[in-house]
Amino acid sequence: MSAPVPVPPRTPVHGTWEPAPATRWEDAFLTGNGRHGALVYGDPVDDRVIVTHHTLVRPHHRPGDTDPPRLADRLGALQDALLSGDLAAAETFTDGRPLRWIQSFHPGFLTRVRDETPEHAPGARREVDFTTGVVTSTAGDRVSRVLASRADDLLVQYVTGPGARVRVELDHRLDGVPPGLAVGRGVATAHGETLLTLRAGYPGSTLGYTGVTLVVADTGRTALTDRGVRVEGAGRLLLLTRVRRHDGPLDPAGEAAALRALAGEDGPAAAYRRLLGRHAELHGAAYRRTALDLAADPAERALSGSALLARPAGPALLERLFAAGRYHLLSSSGLYPPRLCGLWTGDWDTAWAGGFTTDANLALQTASAVAAGLPEVTEAHRALIRGQTADWRANARAVFGTRGITAPAHTDGESGHTYHFDRAYPLHLWTAAADWLLLPLLEADEADGRRDPWLTGLLDELADFYEDFLTRTGPDGHLAVVPSYSPENRPRGGGPGAVNATMDLSAARHALTAAADRAPADRAARLRALADRLPPHRVNEDGALAEWAWPGLGDRYDHRHLSHLYPVWPLDEITPYDTPALARAAARALELRGSENDSAHGHLHQGLVAARLGDARRTGDALRRVLGGDYFHASLMSAHYPERDVYNADAAHALPALLVEALVRSTPGRLVLLPAPPPGLCARGRLTGVRTRFGARVDLDWAPGEYRAVLRPSRDAEVELCAPGGRRRLVLRAGAEHRLVSP
């Protein structure tokens, strides 16, 4: 038996910092509670905080615009045409309306605390503490702290030494604000407190939103201004802010009373300590569940985030991005899971409407939620689905004429209807979305050792859909998924709406099997028999897993999506352990796949597939492309394209998932240790708090040629261990710690 793996001598940094204020909103430090979010510039002279909220989406539809297309009466004719060889037939299978974008996510307003009498304009050090979610800016004696309370659902800004005379305002003038936005203000002061309100009405709509900020000063004089309040001689200021989206007028009196109750009567300092304590207890407990230590150089760990980004080859940057990714993912998850931009934007013209894209992006962002100990993210994901299941039923009836459910590829959080599609992207034909969206909830049930009745019901409804939809067969006698779509690609030899996309086949098989696992015996047998009639995977002439299992449909390899590798990741249908021949075909498909437009999610998706296939080199290559491609802002939030082009949370939130998958992987019957550690990036380290799908937590230490793991099972389990040195069975007993050491 080898000696114990050396423990890294110091823990990594759980925060980041910059030596100057942000000049771009993209570089602003972030805090959030899953409902409210804030982007903090950290400027001591003009302290700006952009306020966001998950519900802030701009209405722009007429009645009926968001109904799913009623195409069921034409479905049979389309299926006949596709099966008879007209592989472009689906391009006219629409209701004729132009593309309808989902409602666009937008920022609310700025809170501004401006020093009107600065002797000079000093630089400010700004930092964010991931363990508390507090963003702090310091310039001389002036300190500003901002947090988004997970306990009380409000934004808190506490400023000490604000300046001799400061002006506090709410300002709606943000990038891209529509000229027709109807804005009204209110200012009232009494007993050392000032209530600021900003009411905004969307153009052409009864909908709007209202921001309310309570300003509490410890001492000094206040005077009202046209946009806010001027405070002179205060030593401490406390700002408590909430924003609400609403239909019709909103009386802010209720919000004002709630904020006054939270402020209490014991002054700003005591109120801040009280609010911080309640919040930090919840946020800190969640954030600390999982941690990664790569034994980085302490001198590198001490660098600012932007300095680390300038030297992407070191483990200190990976440690920081892992920590930041978990922090941002937690902070953006509550009412909903993270949007394409997380919970943050400073621009009304948010890319791709700042919605939830379910054909890759949402799954990539939330991929670490179960394994890396963030059930808060899983519950936010569950909440999104709960609010849309009626719309999913309407989609199935309208488009396919079936019972059951089908999910959309795009949603703004309010509507779950399938209405965002066009000829080039026939997303209404894609049937795999519901399976992908339910998969994280299945994995959470496995980790918890339970069977949520609500999820069981949804799986049964999804099986209803497939029972009604899978009625046609191909020339080989197998069932055909027709029409079928492989997001967001199209085959050689046919249109994007085709037959037997590998992803659709795999999702159908998985959904039917998962429903059968929870169904009564007679229904379970019927569902498994239906799944068995689906065609096997096809290997093409290049030896690669084909994207379409249908004659005449060839592969287009240079594409950002890897939809056909769905059976590898996130499913466990193809693995090196159980299906080695198909795993080799999947590896060949990954080898041939290009990166198209260099989108960050494409690189990380490739890395996740490579990790599942045990390909450490390709896992490392994917990481290096992202680390070296200038995808990260100084805030450590990411961009969609290289050179920090288009603010987007995919890379920031998915990177922790890739690192976990490369180091520890589990299924209900298997534990894999060190399947694909990226060479040169993860030579040694410690990963703690990983949750497995068989009910144990794992702490792993490793160094070149050796590892040590501690398993803490919450229930009895028998699993296969796959680790460097071989494979063997493990017998685990609930409550009994189990230690593994490399041979």
N, C-alpha and C positions, 0 to 999 in steps of 0.2 A: 504494500500500500504506500502511495506517495505521501510526502509531507503536506500539511495544510497549505492551501494557496495563500500567498502573502496578502494581507489586507492593505488597501491603499491608505496612506498615512493621513490624508486630509479629505474632508468632504467637499464636493463641488459647490459652486456658487448657485444659490437659489434666488437669483435676481439679476438685473442688469443695470447699467448706468451709462450716462453720457456726460461729457464735460461742458455742454452748452445747451441752450434751449432748442427746441425743434423749430425749424422755419417752414417745414411742410407738414401738413396734417398726417401724411403717411408715416412720418417719423415720430409722431406724438406717441408717448407711452400710453398703454391701455389698461383699463380696469373695467370690470363688469360683474354682474350677478346673475346673468342669464336672462334678465329682463331689461334693466337699464345698463347702458354702457357709457364710457367716457374716454375721450382722446385728450390727453393732457400735454400741452405744449411746454410748460415749465418756464415761461418767460417772466422774470421778476417785475418788469415794468408793466407788462400787459398780460396778465395771467389768464390765458384762455383755456376753457374746457369745453369741448364739443360734446353735447348730450345726445345720446341715441337711445332707441328703445325698439325691441323686436317687432312691435306692432306698427311701427311707422312705415307704412307703404302707401304710395300715392295712387289714389283711385283714378282710373282712366278708361273704364269700360262702360259701354251702354248695356242695358238689359239684354240678356241673351248671348252676349259676346263670349261668355265663359262657359256656356253649356257645352257638354261633349258633343261631337258630331254624330248625328243620327244616321248611321250607315249600315245598320244590321240587315236591312232588307236587301242590300246589295252585296252582302258578304259572300253568299253562295256563288254568285257569278264571278266574283274576284277569285275565289278559291278554284273554281273550274278553270279559269284562264291561266292562273299560275301553274297549276298541276299539268295543264296540257302543253306547257312550253312557252306561254306568253310571259316572259320574265320581266317585262316592263309594265305589266297591267296595273300594278299597285300605284303607279304615279298619278292616276286619275281618281283614286279612291279617297276623295275628300268631299266636304260639303260645299266647296267653292269659296269659302271665306278666306281673306288674306290672313297671314300670320298674326296672331294676337299674343303680344308679350304679356307676361305676368305683371302684376303691380310692382312698381319699383320701390325698393327700400331706400330710405333717405335719412339724413341727419335731422335733428330737431332744431337746435339753436346752440349758441355759445353762452356760457356764463363768463363774464369778464370782470376781473378785479384789477383796475388800472391805478397805478401810483401816479398821482398828478404832481408830486413834488420830489422826484428822485434827484439826489445830488449828482448822481452819475448813473449810468446804465451798466451795472456789473454783470458779468457772465454768471450763469447759474449751473450748478451741478444738479442733474436730475437722475432719479433712480426709481426702480420699481422693485418691491419686495414680493416675490412670487408666493411666499408663505402666508402673507397677510392680504395681498392685493392692494397695498397702499403705494401710490405714486407720490414721491416726495421731491420737491424742488427747493434748493437752498441757495441763497445769495446774501452773503453777510449775515445780518441778524434776521433776515426775512426767511421764513420757512412755510411752504405750502404743502399740505398733505391732502390727497384725494383718494377716496375709495367708493366702491359701489356695494352697499351693504346687502349681503345675502340674507341676513336676518330680518331687516326692516324694509327692504326694497326701496332704497332711495340712494341718491348720490350725496356724499358728504365731502365738503371741502373745509379744511381747518387751516387758517392762516395766522401765524404769529409774527409780530413785527411787520405788519402790512405796509406801513409808511404813514407819514404825518397826515396826509389827506388822500383817500382813495375813492374811486368811483366804482360802484358795483352795478352791472347792467346785464340784461338778457338781450342777446343780439341774434336775429334770425338771418343775417346777411352772410350766407355761406355759399360756397362754389355751386353754381348751377341752380340757385333758388329760382323758381318760376316767377316771372314778373307779375302774374295774377294772384299770387298768394296774398290773401287778405289777412293783415296782421293788426291786432289790437293789443294795447298794453294797459297794465294797471299797477299802481304803486300806492301802498298804504303803510304808514308807520305808527307805532305806538309802543310805549314802555321799552324802548331800546331795541325793538324788533321791527324789521321792515319786510313786507311781503311784496315780492315782485311777481307779476303774472305776464305771460306772453301767450296770446291766443292767435292761432293760425287757421285759416279756412282754405281748403284746397279749391283751386279754380273750378267752377262749374259743378260743385258738389256740396251737399250738406255736411259732409265729413270734415273733420279738422282735428287739431290737437292743441292741448294747453299745457304749458310749462309753468310750474309754480316753484319759486325759490324763497325760502325764509332766510333772512340775513339777521344774525344775532351778533351784536358787538358787546364787549365786556365793559368798555368805558367810552367816553368821547361824545361828540355831537353828530347828529344826522340831519341831512337836508335832502329833500326830494329834488330830482332832476327830471328832464323830459323822458329819459329811458331807464331811470333807476334811482339810486340813492348815493349821496356823497357822505362818507364817514370820516370825521376828523378826530385824531387823538386816540384811536382805539389801539389797544395792545394785542387783541385777539379778535378774529372774525370767524364765525361759523356759518357756512352756507349749506342748507338742506334743500335738495332739488328732486322733484318728481315731474314726469311728463305723462300725459294720458291722451290717447287717441279716442275720439268719440264721434257720434252722429248727432248733429244738432248742438245747441248750446250746452255748456258745462259750467255749473256754478263752482268756482274754486274754493268755496268756503269750507267744504268738507276736507279737502286736501290741506288747506291752511291749518285747520284745527288739528289734523293728524300730525303735521310737521311741528306745530307748537308743542304738542304732547311729547314728541320725541326729543325736542330740544330741552324740555324741562325748565326749571327755574334756577338752576345752580350754575349758570354761566357756560360759555363756549368750551372751556377746557374740560370741565367735568362731563359735559354732554358728549364731547368727542371721545373721551376715554370709554364712556358707556357704550356708545355706538360701535366703536372699534372692537371692544371686547366681545360683544355679541356676534359681530360679523366674523372676526378672526377665528373664533371657536369653530364655526361651520366650515369656512373656507380653508383654514389651515389643516383641519382633520382630513379633508378631501385631498388637498394637494399633496400631503406627506405620505399618502398610502404607498406610492411607488417612487423609486429614485434610481438614477443611474450615475455611477461613479466610474470614470475611465482613467483614473490615476493621472490626470493631466498635471502639467507643470504648474505649481502655485503662482509663478510669475505670470503665466498666461491667464490663469483664472482671474487674476486681479485686473485684467485689461477691460476697457469699455467694450460694449457690444460691437460698435463700429470698428474698433481696432481688431477684435477677434475676427470679424467678417473679412478683414483685409488679409488674414492668414488662414485660409480655409482648410489647410492640411492637418491641423492639430486636433487632438481629442478635446481640448478645452472648448472649442466651438461646438462640437457635438454635444457635450454635456450641457452647455448653455441653451442650445436649441431644443434639446430634449426637455429641459426644465421649462423653457418658455412655451413650447408647444403644449405641454400639459396644462400650464397656467392659462394660456389663452383659450384652450379648448374648454376647460372648466368654467372660465369666466364668461364664455359666450353661450353656455348651455343652461337652460332653465325653463322658460316658457316654451321655447323651441330649441332644437340643436343648432349648431352654427350654420349661418348662411354662407354663401360663397365668400363673403367678406367677413365672416365671423359675426360679430355684433357691432361692427364699427365702420363708419364711412364719414368723410368730411365733404362729400360731393353728392348733390342731388342726382347727378347723371351716373349712378353706380353701374359698373360693368355687368352685363347680363342681368340687369334689374336687381342684383344683390339677393337673388332668391335661393331656393334649395334645388339643386340639380341632382336627380336621383339615379342617373345612368352611369355615375362614377364618383362625382365629387363629394356628395354627402357621405357615401360609404367610406371613401378614403379618409375624410376628415375624422370620422368617428371610429375608425378601425381599432384604436387602442382602448376604447372605453371599457370593455370587459376585462381584458388581460391586464391593463395598467390601472385598474382599481378606480374607475370613475363612474359609478352607477348613476351619478347625477346626470351624466351625458346620456346614458341609456334611458333614463326616465324622461328626459327632454325629448328624445327620439320617439318614445312611446306616446308622449303628449301630442306631438305633431300628427302621428297616425290616428290617434283617438279622435281628433278633431276633423278627420277627413274621410272616415270609412263610409259615410253615407254617399259622398261623392264618388268613392271608388266603386260602389255598387251601381251608381248611375252610369259610370264609364262602361262597365261590363254590359249593361243592358243596351246602351245607345250604340256603341261601336260594334259589339259582337253578338248581341241578342242572347246573352247567356245569363244565368244566375251568377252569384259570386262577385268577385272584386277584381278590378285591375287598377293599378296606380299610375299616376302621371310621371313624366320625366322631369317636369318643372312645376314648382309650386311656390307661391309667395307666402305660404303659411296660412292663408285664409281659405283658399279654394283648393280642393283636391281633384277638380275636374281635369280631364285631358282636353286641353284646347290649344296648347302651344305646339304647333306642328306646321310643316309646309312640305312642298314636293321634295325638296332635297333632304329634309329631315323628317320623315314620316313617323314621328314619335308616338302617334296614336296607335300604331301597329305593334309596338313593343310590348310584349306580355310578361317580361321577366321582372319588372319593377317591384311588384308586390313581394315576390320571393326575396329579392335583395333587401328590401326594407324590413322585412320581418326577421331576417337572419340574425341581426344583432340581438333581438329579443329572445330568439331561440337559444343563442349562446349564453345569454345572461341567465336564462332558466337552467341551463346545464350547469353553469358555475354555481348557482344557488341551490341546485338539487330540488327544484320545484317544477310544477307545471301550471302556469298561469291560465286560469279558465278563459279569460278574455282572449289571450293569444291562441289558445286551442280553438276557440270559436272562429277566429279570423283564418286560421289555417284550414279549417273545415270549409269556410266560404271560398277560399282560394282553390281548394280541391273541387268544389262545385263548379267553379269557372272552367277548370280543365276538363271535367267530365262532359260539360256541354260543348266546349270548344274543340276538343280533340276527337273529331268524328271522321276526318278524311285520311286516306292512306296513300302512300306512294307506290311506285311500281314494284318495290321490294316487299310489299305487304306490311311494312311498318307504318305506324301512325306518322302523319306529317303535321308539323306546326306551320300552318298556312292561313293568313300571311304571317311573315316573320321579319324581324329587323335586328341588325347587329349595330348598336350605337357606336359611334355615329358615322359608321363606314358604309361602303357599298361594294358589292362584289364585282369582279370582272365578269362580263357576260350577262348582267342583269341590272335591274334597278335596285335602289336601297330597300324597297319593300319586296321581300323575296320569300324563300321557303327554307325551313330548317336551319336557321341561324344557331350555331353551337350554343350560344348563351341561352336562347329561348328553350332549346332542348334540355339543357342541363338544369335550368330553373324549374321547368315543368316536372322533370324527374325528381328533383329535390323536394319541391312543394308537395307532390303527391305522396312521397315517402314520409315526409315529416308529418303530414296530416294523418297518414295511416298509423304512425307510431302512437298517436293519441286517440285513435278512433276505436269504436266497438269492433269486435272480431270480423263480423260479416262485411262491414264497410271497409275495414282495413284491407281485407283480402281483395275487394273490388278495386281499391285505389292502387294497390301494389301491382295488380294484374294490368291496370291501365299504364302504369309507369313502365312495366316490362315490355310493352308494345312499342315504346319509343325507339327510334333507330340508334344504333351505337355511334360513337364518335368516328369521324372520318379522318384518316391520315392522307394528306395530299401527295402529289408527285415529288415534292421537295422533302418528304419525310416529316412534315410539320402537321400539327393538329390544325385541321382546316377550320376556317371561320364559318363556313356553311357546309352542312352535310347533305348536299343536293347536287346531282349531276349538272354540269354546265356552269356552275358558279365557282369562279376562281378567286384567289386571295389577292387583296391589295395590302401590301406589307407596311408601307410607310404611313402609319397613322398613329395618332396620340392615344387612342383608346385601345384596350386589350380585352374587349368584350368576350372574345372566344376563349380566353383563359379563365373565365369565371369558374369552371370546374376545378381549377387549381387554387385560385384565390378569388373570392373568399371561401368557396366551398372546399370540402375535403374529398371530392369525388375522384380526383387524380392526384396520387401521391407517389413519391419514389418507393415507398414501403409496400403499398398495396397494388399498384398498377404500374410497374416499372416501364413497360413498353409505352404506354400512353404518356408517362412522365417524360420519357425521352422525346416523344413527338411534341409535347408541350415545350420542352426546352429548345427544340429546333424552331418552333414557332416564335419563341421569345428571341432567339438568336437572329431571326430574319426580320423582326419587327423594327421599323424605323422610329424616329421620334418626331416626325413631321414638323410641327411649328415650335418645338422645344417647350411646350407647356409643362409646368412643374408637375402637374398631376400625372402626366404621362410618364415622366422619369420615375416618380415614386411608385406608380403602379407597376412598372417593370421591376423595380426593386422588390416589391412585395411578392410578386410571382416568383422571382429568382430565389428569394428566401425560402418560399414553400418548397421549391425544387432542390434546395440544399446547395445552390450555386453561390458560394461566397464571393467569387470574383465579380459576377454580374450584380450582386447586391451592392458591393463596394463601388462599382462603376456608376450605378444609378445615384448613389449618395454623392459621389464626387461631382457628377454633373450638376446636381442641385447646389452643393456647397460652393462650387467654383463658378457658377453661372450668374452671380450677382442677383439672386432672387430675393434677398432679405433686406428689408429696410432697417434703419437704426433701431426701430421699435422692436425688432425681431419678428414682426409680422411679415408675411411673404408677399410675393408678386406672382402673377400667373406666367409671365414671360421673363426671359433674361433682361438684365439691365433695369430691374425693378419696374417693369412695365405692367400696369394694371394690378391694383391692390387686390389681393386674393388670399384666402386663408388655407388653401389646399396644402401647400408645402409645409407651412408652420404646424398644422394640426396632424398631418399624415406622417411626418418624419419620426415622431416617437413610436408610432405603430411599426414602422419599418425596423427600427432598432430593436424593439421587443421581439418581433418575429424572427429576426436574425439571431437572437440569443436564446430565447425560450419560446417553445411552441407547444400547444396542447390541443388534444381532441378529447372527447369523453373516455376514450380508451388508450390514449397514448400521451407520453411526455417526451418531447425532443429537446435536448440541451445542446446549445451551440450548433444549430443547423447550418448557419451561414454567416459567421462573424466577418464583417468586411476587413480584408487584409490591410494592415497599416493604419486602420482607424480605431479598431477595438481589440488591440493586442492583449490587454488585461483590464480587469475592472470588476465591478460589483453591480448587480441589478437586483433590487429588493422589492418585495411586495407583489410579484406577478400572480395574478389569479388564474387558475387553470379551470378547464371545463369539466374536470372530475372532482372539483370541490376542495382543492388544496391551494395554499399559497406557497410560492417558491422564492427563496433567496439564493442567488447564484453568484459565486466568486470564480474567476478564471484567470489564468495566466498561460503563457505558451506551453502547450503540452499537458496541461492539468486543469482540473476544475473541482469545485466543491459546491454541493447544493444542499439546502435544508428545506424539507417539505413539511408543511403543517396542515394536515388534512382535517376538514370539518366533518367528513363522513367516510365510511369504509369505501375502499375502491381497489380494484385490481387493474393495473394498466401496464402497457409495454413501455419500457424505457429505451429510447434511442439516443445514444450519446457517443462522443468520441471514444472508441475502444470497443463498441459492440452494442448488442441489443439483449434485453432480458426483462423478465416479468418483475413487477413490484407489487407487493401486497401492503396496502396502507390501512391503518386503523384510525378511526376518528379520534382526535385529541392526542395522538401519539406522534411526536416529532420523528421524522425519518431523515437520516443523513446519507448523502451519496458522495463518494470520493472517487476521482478518476483512478483507473487501474494503475 
